[in-house]
Amino acid sequence: MERLATLAFLSTVPLFAGVREAELAELAGLLRQRNLAAGEVLWHEGGPAVGMVLIVDGRISTVAAATWRPHDRVHKPRPG
């Protein structure tokens, strides 16, 4: 995604509501796009927090390990 498209996207994300355009432009310059395949794991539970994800298109699932079930889907965030 080119920088102007990234800036336009950031301006639609509720988390960044009220952030000045100059600051969003600076943030846009720091971001990098990743394209993920279906089923690809972003992080593992208990692992270090190493970043933040903004979903431009598609969906992800948050799955937590539980002692009573192998996996429990706890959240399905949408773009934004």
C-alpha positions as CSV (number, residue, x, y, z in Angstrom):
1,M,0.0,0.0,0.0
2,E,1.5,3.3,-1.0
3,R,2.0,6.0,1.7
4,L,-1.0,8.2,0.6
5,A,-3.3,5.1,0.6
6,T,-1.9,4.2,4.1
7,L,-2.6,7.7,5.3
8,A,-6.2,7.6,3.9
9,F,-6.7,4.2,5.7
10,L,-5.3,5.5,9.0
11,S,-7.8,8.4,8.9
12,T,-10.7,5.9,8.9
13,V,-9.4,3.9,12.0
14,P,-11.4,4.9,15.1
15,L,-8.3,4.5,17.3
16,F,-6.7,7.4,15.4
17,A,-9.7,9.7,15.5
18,G,-8.6,13.2,16.4
19,V,-5.0,12.6,15.5
20,R,-3.5,15.4,13.4
21,E,-2.8,14.6,9.7
22,A,0.9,15.4,10.2
23,E,1.1,12.7,12.9
24,L,-0.8,10.2,10.9
25,A,1.6,10.9,8.0
26,E,4.6,10.2,10.3
27,L,2.9,6.9,11.5
28,A,2.2,5.9,7.8
29,G,5.9,6.2,7.1
30,L,6.7,3.7,9.9
31,L,4.2,1.0,8.9
32,R,4.8,-2.0,6.7
33,Q,2.3,-4.1,4.9
34,R,2.1,-7.9,5.4
35,N,0.0,-10.2,3.3
36,L,-0.9,-13.3,5.2
37,A,-2.2,-16.7,4.0
38,A,-5.3,-18.3,5.5
39,G,-4.4,-20.0,8.8
40,E,-1.1,-18.1,9.2
41,V,-0.2,-17.4,12.9
42,L,0.6,-13.9,13.9
43,W,1.5,-14.5,17.6
44,H,1.3,-17.3,20.1
45,E,-0.4,-17.0,23.4
46,G,2.2,-16.1,26.1
47,G,4.7,-14.8,23.6
48,P,6.2,-11.3,23.6
49,A,4.2,-8.4,22.3
50,V,6.2,-7.3,19.3
51,G,3.8,-5.1,17.3
52,M,0.4,-4.0,16.4
53,V,-1.8,-5.1,13.6
54,L,-4.2,-3.0,11.6
55,I,-6.5,-5.0,9.4
56,V,-7.0,-3.4,6.0
57,D,-8.9,-6.2,4.3
58,G,-10.1,-9.6,5.5
59,R,-10.5,-11.0,9.0
60,I,-8.4,-12.7,11.7
61,S,-9.4,-14.9,14.6
62,T,-8.1,-14.8,18.1
63,V,-7.8,-18.3,19.5
64,A,-6.9,-19.1,23.1
65,A,-5.7,-22.4,24.5
66,A,-7.8,-23.7,27.3
67,T,-7.4,-26.7,29.6
68,W,-10.9,-27.9,29.0
69,R,-10.7,-27.6,25.2
70,P,-7.8,-27.6,22.8
71,H,-8.7,-24.2,21.4
72,D,-11.4,-21.6,22.0
73,R,-12.1,-18.9,19.5
74,V,-12.5,-15.8,21.6
75,H,-12.7,-12.9,19.1
76,K,-13.0,-12.2,15.3
77,P,-11.9,-8.6,14.7
78,R,-12.9,-6.9,11.5
79,P,-11.0,-4.4,9.4
80,G,-9.9,-1.2,11.2
